[in-house]
Amino acid sequence: MISDLDKFFTAIKNIKDVQLTVHYDENDTVMTEEIFNKIAWANGKTSDDTAIETKTNPHSEITWTKVKEEMDKL
């Protein structure tokens, strides 16, 4: 069975293939809007290839509602 975390990442990738980091507690078994709002979105790279991250979602097509809808399909 596919985990909720796997569904979460697959759903985002199905909407748009982007780089991100999700900050969540390892005890979280259900992905929620609260966790979605903690995503650190890659927003470029430094000269030494380190990701520049932002807490502001730069992808208007990726919303919690759309991610949840996509997760429910999986």
Secondary structure, DSSP 8 states (H G I E B T S, - for coil): ---HHHHHHHHHHHH----EE----TT--S--HHHHTT-EEEEEE-TTS-EEEESS---TT--HHHHHHHHHH-
